[in-house]
Amino acid sequence: MMIFATFNLKPGVSVEEYEAWAKSTDLPTVNGLKSIESFRVFRATGLLGSEGKAPFEYIEVLDVADMDQFGADVATAAMGEIAAKFNDMVEVTFITTEELSA
């Protein structure tokens, strides 16, 4: 299962504050979960073929190897603290996916 999170920083949250926290806490913690194959965070840089601004500042990509384990992982107190800090800093939408194949 791939989960995509698209988000913008809340007013008053600086890029430096969010990115320092993401690098020091969010990325290593989530990548350390048993259920996660990989967790990556991307900063949007623009729209292809346009001078327009991207609708989201950041995109997270979670490759979840085991959804049952993921539920258990995110239910821990440590992940509750991570989620609370994340939600204090961003306005986020989580999108679950199912891959199409030919």
C-alpha positions in Angstrom: 0.0 0.0 0.0 1.3 3.4 -0.9 0.0 6.4 1.1 0.6 9.9 -0.2 0.3 12.9 2.1 0.0 16.3 0.5 0.3 19.4 2.8 1.1 23.0 3.3 2.7 24.5 6.4 0.3 26.3 8.8 0.7 30.0 9.2 3.6 30.8 11.6 5.5 27.6 10.9 8.7 28.3 9.0 10.2 26.1 6.3 13.4 25.8 8.5 11.4 24.7 11.6 9.5 22.0 9.7 12.4 20.7 7.6 14.7 20.5 10.7 12.1 18.5 12.5 11.3 16.3 9.5 15.0 15.4 9.1 15.8 14.9 12.8 12.7 13.2 14.0 10.0 12.4 11.4 12.0 10.7 8.7 14.2 8.5 11.0 11.3 7.5 13.3 8.8 6.6 10.5 11.5 4.8 8.5 12.3 2.8 11.6 8.8 1.3 11.9 8.4 -2.4 11.2 5.5 -1.8 8.8 7.3 0.7 6.6 9.3 -0.3 3.5 10.2 3.3 2.9 9.2 6.8 3.9 10.2 9.9 1.9 9.4 13.6 2.0 9.5 15.9 -1.0 9.4 19.7 -1.2 7.4 20.8 -4.3 9.4 23.0 -6.6 6.8 24.0 -9.2 4.4 22.8 -11.9 5.8 21.1 -14.9 5.4 23.3 -18.0 4.0 26.2 -16.0 5.2 29.2 -14.0 2.4 28.6 -11.5 2.9 27.6 -7.9 2.2 24.0 -6.9 -1.0 23.6 -4.8 1.0 21.8 -2.0 4.4 22.7 -0.5 5.3 19.1 0.5 4.4 15.5 -0.5 5.2 12.5 1.7 5.3 9.0 0.2 4.8 6.0 2.6 5.4 2.6 1.2 3.6 0.4 3.8 4.6 -3.3 3.7 2.0 -4.4 6.2 -1.2 -2.4 6.9 -2.0 -4.4 10.1 1.4 -3.7 11.5 1.1 -0.1 10.4 -2.0 0.3 12.5 -0.2 -1.1 15.5 2.9 1.1 14.8 0.9 4.3 14.6 -1.0 3.5 17.8 2.1 3.8 20.0 2.7 6.7 22.3 5.8 7.7 20.5 4.0 7.8 17.1 1.2 9.7 18.8 3.7 12.4 19.8 5.1 12.5 16.2 1.6 12.8 14.7 0.6 15.6 17.2 3.7 17.6 16.3 3.1 17.0 12.6 -0.5 18.1 12.9 0.5 21.3 14.8 2.7 22.3 11.8 0.7 21.3 8.7 -2.6 21.1 7.0 -2.6 17.6 5.5 -4.5 15.2 3.3 -3.7 11.5 3.4 -4.4 9.5 0.2 -4.4 5.7 0.3 -3.9 4.0 -3.1 -4.2 0.8 -5.0 -1.8 0.2 -7.9 -3.1 -0.6 -11.3 -1.3 -3.2 -13.3 -1.6 -4.4 -16.9 
